[in-house]
Amino acid sequence: MKRKRGPMRRFFRFVFWLVLLLAIWLLGVAAWIVHVGNRDEAGPADAIVVLGAAAYDAQPSPVFEARIDHGLDLYRAGHAKTLIFTGGYGGAKARFSESQVARRYALRRDIPESAILIESRSRTTLENLVETRRLLQDHRLHRVIIVSDPLHMARALRASERLGIDALGSPTPSTRFRTFRTQREFLLREVYFFHRDLWDAAQETLRQ
């Protein structure tokens, strides 16, 4: 019996340390996402990029409104002379794209139309930034400030780096995800996307 317990004990010890290391890794990733979301890098740039979020017909959702307001604050503070609003149509019956809703919102707050660029094709964060890169190239713009929710900022900056966009992060000072449940769900989702992005990057490397 003693001989049989030895290998079994080593196996459970191995599993214990494996689970512990995995838990430490996941906590570290979550802590890094929170850290990036609490860091405001806003400085001189060529454009302020507001990432899309849900819109209800012609009205931005509370999450999107907070992003737009923060983008307008950065514009008024003189960080950049151009605003880029991103986001396509939320559904087949949507009258306005997310970026069109944001532009209407900004114009009603006395932002000059000449200062606004939009794209209406994207549906995801990565697509937001792919379309942003196209606008930057077309208008010969370079450094940007990315505006999004705090817990979303790490993923947005990773995608920007992957696409070769020179980006600074400026998360919204407040978030609509205030309760423990909504923040926990948002953070868990971002931890998942962190690992999915790692996998996608590894796949790209293997294909090269």
Solvent accessible surface area in square Angstrom, and as a share of the most:
residue,aa,sasa,rsa
1,M,160,0.71
2,K,177,0.75
3,R,224,0.82
4,K,152,0.64
5,R,137,0.50
6,G,24,0.23
7,P,74,0.46
8,M,106,0.47
9,R,146,0.53
10,R,149,0.54
11,F,113,0.47
12,F,123,0.51
13,R,132,0.48
14,F,129,0.54
15,V,53,0.30
16,F,120,0.50
17,W,132,0.46
18,L,98,0.49
19,V,88,0.51
20,L,65,0.32
21,L,110,0.55
22,L,98,0.49
23,A,43,0.33
24,I,99,0.50
25,W,125,0.44
26,L,68,0.34
27,L,127,0.63
28,G,40,0.38
29,V,8,0.04
30,A,16,0.13
31,A,61,0.48
32,W,101,0.35
33,I,1,0.01
34,V,59,0.34
35,H,103,0.46
36,V,2,0.01
37,G,3,0.03
38,N,117,0.60
39,R,93,0.34
40,D,85,0.44
41,E,59,0.27
42,A,31,0.24
43,G,12,0.11
44,P,119,0.75
45,A,19,0.15
46,D,54,0.28
47,A,0,0.00
48,I,0,0.00
49,V,0,0.00
50,V,0,0.00
51,L,0,0.00
52,G,14,0.14
53,A,17,0.13
54,A,53,0.41
55,A,29,0.22
56,Y,134,0.51
57,D,75,0.39
58,A,16,0.12
59,Q,103,0.46
60,P,13,0.08
61,S,5,0.03
62,P,61,0.39
63,V,27,0.15
64,F,0,0.00
65,E,64,0.29
66,A,22,0.17
67,R,16,0.06
68,I,0,0.00
69,D,53,0.27
70,H,18,0.08
71,G,0,0.00
72,L,1,0.01
73,D,78,0.41
74,L,12,0.06
75,Y,43,0.16
76,R,132,0.48
77,A,72,0.56
78,G,62,0.59
79,H,50,0.22
80,A,7,0.05
81,K,178,0.75
82,T,22,0.13
83,L,0,0.00
84,I,0,0.00
85,F,0,0.00
86,T,0,0.00
87,G,0,0.00
88,G,1,0.01
89,Y,85,0.32
90,G,57,0.55
91,G,34,0.33
92,A,116,0.90
93,K,198,0.84
94,A,40,0.31
95,R,157,0.57
96,F,45,0.19
97,S,0,0.00
98,E,30,0.14
99,S,0,0.00
100,Q,43,0.19
101,V,1,0.00
102,A,0,0.00
103,R,76,0.28
104,R,82,0.30
105,Y,21,0.08
106,A,0,0.00
107,L,67,0.33
108,R,153,0.56
109,R,96,0.35
110,D,131,0.68
111,I,7,0.03
112,P,66,0.41
113,E,114,0.51
114,S,112,0.72
115,A,8,0.06
116,I,14,0.07
117,L,35,0.18
118,I,38,0.19
119,E,5,0.02
120,S,34,0.22
121,R,164,0.60
122,S,2,0.01
123,R,159,0.58
124,T,72,0.42
125,T,18,0.11
126,L,66,0.33
127,E,73,0.33
128,N,8,0.04
129,L,0,0.00
130,V,55,0.32
131,E,21,0.09
132,T,0,0.00
133,R,82,0.30
134,R,79,0.29
135,L,13,0.06
136,L,9,0.05
137,Q,124,0.55
138,D,92,0.48
139,H,89,0.40
140,R,205,0.75
141,L,34,0.17
142,H,130,0.58
143,R,98,0.36
144,V,0,0.00
145,I,0,0.00
146,I,0,0.00
147,V,0,0.00
148,S,0,0.00
149,D,2,0.01
150,P,25,0.15
151,L,26,0.13
152,H,11,0.05
153,M,0,0.00
154,A,1,0.01
155,R,30,0.11
156,A,0,0.00
157,L,29,0.15
158,R,46,0.17
159,A,11,0.09
160,S,1,0.00
161,E,139,0.62
162,R,98,0.36
163,L,27,0.13
164,G,69,0.66
165,I,14,0.07
166,D,70,0.36
167,A,24,0.19
168,L,30,0.15
169,G,1,0.01
170,S,0,0.00
171,P,11,0.07
172,T,3,0.02
173,P,119,0.75
174,S,61,0.40
175,T,29,0.17
176,R,120,0.44
177,F,53,0.22
178,R,154,0.56
179,T,81,0.47
180,F,155,0.65
181,R,137,0.50
182,T,34,0.20
183,Q,72,0.32
184,R,108,0.39
185,E,84,0.38
186,F,10,0.04
187,L,41,0.21
188,L,111,0.55
189,R,115,0.42
190,E,2,0.01
191,V,17,0.10
192,Y,128,0.49
193,F,33,0.14
194,F,27,0.11
195,H,58,0.26
196,R,100,0.37
197,D,25,0.13
198,L,88,0.44
199,W,159,0.56
200,D,41,0.21
201,A,45,0.35
202,A,46,0.36
203,Q,57,0.25
204,E,55,0.25
205,T,91,0.53
206,L,142,0.70
207,R,173,0.63
208,Q,182,0.81
